[in-house]
Amino acid sequence: MVENKRSLINKFLSDEISDSELDSLKKWLNEEPANRIIFDEENEIWQQSGFKTKHDHFNPDGTWAEISDKLGIGKARVNKTVILRTDILRLLIAAASVAFIVAIGGLTLWLINSGSELHKISTRTVVKTDEGEKAHVLLEDSTSIYMNSGTTLEYPDDFNVSDRRVKLSGEAFFDIEKNPGKPFQIQLGKMTITATGTRFNVYSYKDDDRIETTLEEGSLRVAIKGKDIIEVKPGQQVVYFTKSNSAILRDVAPDTYTSWKENKLRLNDTPMEEAFRRIARRYNVTFEIRSRDLLEMQYTATFIDESIEDVMQMLGTVSPIKYKIINRTKITDTKYLKPRIVVDKKPFKQFR
């Protein structure tokens, strides 16, 4: 039985597990603490075999003991967060850094001031992905989170003790473990998403003027300060425009907004403005649109392994646009500007 579960764990760690197998693994992990230990052991072996750094014999528990001794707080609970790589990770964090984040995530300090008052300082676990990288995170409650590039996930050391709350900046797909007694909450500035058990996507980059949540399965409650609660059903999306402080609820095809997990960019009658925004995020480029008329058009396509040059060539073939790709510009020895794509409207006679 255990060997079968080890096989499921290995499938999960290599990102080859099916939905039914993932459900089976989650159920087994929740049955007893010993199963979680087996999972952690397999994960540690996987991490050590997958990431060769100068810390070849890095031991999270041993390092945690050293930290505890130095701080004089004794042994403390280690927050067992599992951070997994995907096929395009370079990786977001070195193995030693992952282990340190796991260890420090469970650290709670008590400080005594001159008046003999006791103050609790709770640390938080932060997981980040750089541009062009993705990550798969499994939380203590067995919630599974796929993080897109340029994303930050943050949660307290006491996650799943009294409640389940996280903060997100960027884009992530959530597969929430059911627990009606502890709703899962995602804080996004003025907007809070609440779920008990469901699958949905969240888009919330700081440099964008919108927050989107798209529901694939289950139900969601979206709360925005000063506005009525929005109940979301499968196949619906809430878009909150941060600058105008307005929100809409609309019907969408969820896979259009979740296909990035499979390294796909799917557009389905997508307005050109949104298509450019998503292409820019996927390929880490910026667009300069010189004709606003183009933004009223819609576009349908699916891109998998195409380069940005291929994508723009296809767009130019089926729509009246002309473009110029300006490669990244060097600012300093270590800093570059993103590639810029200038897009304009093609004269009608050229498009014919």
N, C-alpha and C positions, 0 to 999 in steps of 0.2 A: 504493500500500500504506500509506504513512504517513498519507495523507489519511483512509483508512478507519479507521485507528487513532485519529486525531484525533477522528473522529466518535464512536468508542467512548468516548474520554476525556470528551468533552462530555456524552455520555449518563450516564456515571458521576458527573460533577460535578453534574449536575442531578437525580441520583437516579432516572433512568429506564432504567437498564441492566438487561437480563435476566440470569438466572443463566448461560446459555450464553455471552452476550457478555462477562460478567464473567470467566469462565474463559479466554476468548480474550485478553482484555486482560491478565490476570495472566501468561499464558504469554509474551506479547509483551514485557512489562516485564522478565521474567527472562532474555530472550534475550541482551541486551547493554546495557551502561551507557548508551549513546546514547539508547536508548528511554526510559530513566528521565528523561533530561534533557528530552526532548520532553514527557513527562508533566508535569514540573515547570513548564515554560514555559506550557503550557496552563492549569495550575492557578493560576499567578500571574496570568495574564490574567483568569481567572474570579474570583479573589479581588478583584482591583482593580475589576472591573466590578460585583461584587456588594456590596462594602462601601465606601461613601464616607465617609471620615473626614478629619480635618484633615491626615493623612499621605497626601495624594493621590498622591504619587510615592514612596511607601515602597519601598525596594529591600532585600530581605533580605540579599543578598550584599554590597551596599555597606555596610549597617549592620554586618554581621559583620566586614568589614574594619576599620571604625572601632573596634569593640570589641577586635579583635585587636591593633591598633596601640597603643591605650591601655594594654592589659595587657602589651605587650611580648612576646607569645608567637608572633607571626607568623600566617600563615594556618593555619586549622584546618579539619578536616572538618566540614561542616554536615550534621546529621542530617536527612535528607529525610523527614520525617513529613508526611503530607498530611491536613489536617483539613477535612472537608466539611460543609456545611450540609444540613439536611433541610427539608421544606416548612414545618415549624412553628418553625424556629429564628428567634430575634429578632436577635442571634446570641449564642452562648455567650461568644465573645471577639471583640473588635474586630479588624479586619484587621491593624493594627499589632501587637497583642498576639500574634496567631497567628504572625506572622513572627518576633517576638522569641523566642517559645517554640521555634520551629523552629531558630533560630540557636543559642540558648543550650543546646539539648539536646545539641549535639555538642561542647560546651566541656569541656576537661580542663585543669586547672591543676596545676602542680608548684610546691610551696613548699619553700624551704630554711630550716631552723631554725638556731639558733645553733650547733648541733653539726654543721652541714653535712650533715645527713641529708635525703634527698629524700622528700617525702610527696606522694602523688597524691590529688587531690580531684576525684572525678568527679561531674558534675552529672547531674540526672535531668530528663526531660521529664514534665510534668504537664498533663493535659488534663481540664478540668472542665466539667460542664453544670449550669446552675442549675435550679431548679424550673420545670417547664413547658417545658423545652428538651430537644432531642435533638441528637446529633452522629453523624457517620459518619467513622471514622478508618481510614486505610490505612497500615499499618506498612511498614517497609523490606523485610520478607520477603514482602510482598503479602498478608499477613493482613488481613482486613477485619473491623472492629469497629463495631457499632451501639451507641451509648451512650444509655441512657434518662435521664430527668431526675434531677437530684441525684446525679450519678455522677462519680467521680474515677478516672482511669486514670493509672498511673505506671510508667515504665520507664527503665532506665539508658541513658546515652549510647552504651554499647557493645552495645546490643541487636542480636542476630543475628550478633555477631562470634564468640563462643564458645558462647553459648546464647541461648535466647529466654525471658525471664522478665518478667512484668508483675505489678503489684499492682492490685487493684480494690476499690473501695468503691462500692456502688450496684447497678445492673443493666446488663448488656450482653449482646449476642448476638455470638458469635465464629464467624467462618468462617475456620478455620485453614488456612494454606498448608501442604501436605504437605512434611515434611522429617524422615524417621525418624532421621537423624543428629543433629538438634537438636529434641528434643521441646519443645513449647510448654507453659510452666508458668504458672499463675495462682495467686498467693499470696493467701490469704484468712484471715490469722491462723493458727489451728491447722490449717486445711484447705488442701491444695494439690491443684489439678486439673492433670493431665498429659494432653496430646494430641499426636499427630503430624500429624494432618490430619483435621478433623472439624467439624461444625456443632452448636453447643449454646448454651444460655442460662444465665447465672449471675445469681442474685439474692442480694445480700449488702450490705444497708444497715446501717450502724452502730447505728441506733436500733431495729433489729429483733432478735429473739432467735433467728433462724434463717438458715441459708445454704442455698440451693437451687441445684442444677445439673441441667438438663433436657437430655437428649441427643436431637437430631433425626436425626443421621446420623453413622456412624463408630463410634468407641469411645472411652471415657474411663477413666482410672484416678484414683480419688479417695483421697487419703491424709489421714488425720486422726491427729494425735499420740496415741499410746497405743492405736490401734485397727488392725485388719487392713485391708489395701488393699481398696477396693471397685471391682470391675470393672463398668462401666456399659455397657449395650447400648441401641441406638436404641429410643425409646419408654419409657425408664426415667428416673427422677428420684431423686437423692439429696437427702435433707433432713437437715441437721445442726442440732440444737437446741443452741445455744451455752450456755444456762444449765444444762441437765441433762447436757451433754456426751454426748448420745446421737444416733444416726443411724439412718435407715431408708432402704431401697431399695424403690421402688414403681413400678408400671406407671402411666403417664399418657398423655394425648393431648398431644403436644408443642406443637401449635399453640395450645393453651390458654395456654401460658406464653411463646410467642414472638410472638403476634399484636400486641403493643404496637408492634412495628416498623412495622406497617401502620396505626398509629393506631387499633387496635381493642382492645377489652377483651372477651375471650371467656371465659365461664364455662360449664363443662361438668360438671354434677352436682357443683359446687364447694361444699364446706362453707361455711356462712354466715360463719363466722369468717374464713376465707381470702378470701371474696368482699368482706367489709368492708375487709380489709387492702389488697386490690388496688385497690378503688375509692378508698380513702383516698389511696393513692400516686398513682393516675392523676389525681385531681381536686384534690390538695393540700389535703385536709381531714382532720379527725380525727373519730373516732367515740366516742361514749359509750354503751355497751351496758348497759341497765338490767335486762335479763332474759337470764340465761345459757341458758335453754331455746332461744332463737333460734339459738344457735351450733350446735345439733345438726341444723339443717335444711340442705338442699342447694338449689342454685339453678343454672339453666341459662339463659343469654342471651348475646347479642352486642351490644355497644354500640360505635358508631362516632363519630357527631357529637353524641350526646345531651349535654345539660347535666347537671349534678349533680342539679338539680331534676327533670329527666325520669327520670333513673336511679332516684331515690328513689320517685318516683310509681309507676314500674313495679314496683319491689320491693313497695310497699305494696298494689298491686293483686293480686299473685299469692301473697303470703305474709302471715301474720297479724302485721304490724308496724304501728306508728304511729311517726311521727318528727317532729322539729322541727329545722329548719336555722337555726343561729345564725350570722349573718354575722360576718366577721372583726372583731376588736376592736382599736382603735388603742391602742398602748402609749405610743409617742412619735411625733414628727413623721415618723419614718422607719421605725418598726417596728410590725408588726401581728401579732396572733395569727391562726392559720389559722381558717377557718370550722369550726364544730363542729356535728356532727349527733348529736342525742340520739335513740336508738332504744329503743323498749320494745315489749312484747308487747301485741297488740290483743286485747281480750276476744273470746271465741269467738263470741258472738252478733253482734258487729260484723263479724266476718270472714265469717260466713255471708251 
